[in-house]
Amino acid sequence: MHDIADDESEVTAIAMEIEQYLKQHPRSKDSLEGIRSWWLSCVPFAVTSFKVERALERLILRGVVSKELLPDSRVIYSSARLKPIS
């Protein structure tokens, strides 16, 4: 049986893992699939793209992650807290 509470706790865990990854690698940028494949390798459960996208949207709302649409329509995510280089 599918449990919404389990989904929410997994999305929260994914968001925490992404935030921790960005603290350790503040200049990282990647696509949703890249984040799912590389940034979340330590998460102890199956990570779906849908859950990663939900976690990223939460982090965007909190000002942790920024979302950039590239000219070729790809979407790249990165730290919103990184100060630009002068």
C-alpha positions as CSV (number, residue, x, y, z in Angstrom):
1,M,0.0,0.0,0.0
2,H,1.2,3.5,-0.9
3,D,1.7,5.8,2.1
4,I,1.6,9.6,1.5
5,A,3.4,10.1,4.9
6,D,6.3,7.9,3.6
7,D,6.5,10.0,0.4
8,E,6.6,13.2,2.4
9,S,9.4,11.9,4.7
10,E,11.3,10.8,1.7
11,V,10.9,14.2,-0.1
12,T,12.1,15.8,3.2
13,A,15.1,13.5,3.3
14,I,15.9,14.2,-0.3
15,A,15.7,18.0,0.3
16,M,18.0,17.7,3.3
17,E,20.5,15.7,1.3
18,I,20.5,18.2,-1.6
19,E,21.0,21.0,0.8
20,Q,23.9,19.2,2.5
21,Y,25.4,18.4,-0.9
22,L,25.3,22.1,-1.8
23,K,27.0,23.1,1.4
24,Q,29.8,20.7,0.6
25,H,29.9,21.6,-3.1
26,P,28.6,25.2,-3.4
27,R,29.4,25.7,-7.1
28,S,27.7,22.5,-8.2
29,K,25.1,22.7,-11.0
30,D,23.1,19.9,-12.5
31,S,19.9,18.7,-14.1
32,L,17.2,16.8,-12.2
33,E,18.5,13.5,-13.5
34,G,22.1,14.4,-12.6
35,I,21.1,15.4,-9.1
36,R,19.1,12.1,-8.8
37,S,22.1,10.1,-10.0
38,W,25.0,11.8,-8.4
39,W,24.1,14.1,-5.6
40,L,21.8,11.5,-3.9
41,S,23.9,8.4,-4.0
42,C,23.8,8.0,-0.2
43,V,20.0,8.1,0.1
44,P,18.9,4.6,1.4
45,F,15.8,4.3,-0.7
46,A,14.7,4.4,-4.3
47,V,14.8,8.0,-5.5
48,T,12.3,8.9,-8.2
49,S,12.5,12.0,-10.4
50,F,9.1,13.1,-9.1
51,K,10.3,13.1,-5.5
52,V,13.5,14.9,-6.4
53,E,11.5,17.5,-8.3
54,R,9.3,18.1,-5.3
55,A,12.3,18.4,-3.0
56,L,13.9,20.9,-5.4
57,E,10.7,23.0,-5.5
58,R,10.7,23.2,-1.7
59,L,14.3,24.3,-1.7
60,I,13.6,26.9,-4.3
61,L,10.7,28.3,-2.2
62,R,13.1,28.4,0.8
63,G,15.8,30.3,-1.2
64,V,18.3,27.4,-1.1
65,V,18.2,26.3,-4.7
66,S,17.9,28.3,-7.9
67,K,16.4,27.0,-11.2
68,E,17.8,28.1,-14.5
69,L,16.3,27.5,-17.9
70,L,18.9,27.1,-20.6
71,P,18.4,28.2,-24.2
72,D,18.1,24.5,-25.3
73,S,15.2,24.1,-22.7
74,R,17.2,22.1,-20.2
75,V,16.7,23.0,-16.6
76,I,19.7,23.3,-14.3
77,Y,19.7,23.6,-10.5
78,S,22.3,25.2,-8.3
79,S,22.8,26.9,-5.0
80,A,20.8,30.1,-4.6
81,R,23.1,31.1,-1.7
82,L,26.3,31.3,-3.8
83,K,27.6,34.9,-4.0
84,P,28.6,35.9,-7.6
85,I,32.3,36.3,-8.3
86,S,33.2,39.9,-8.8
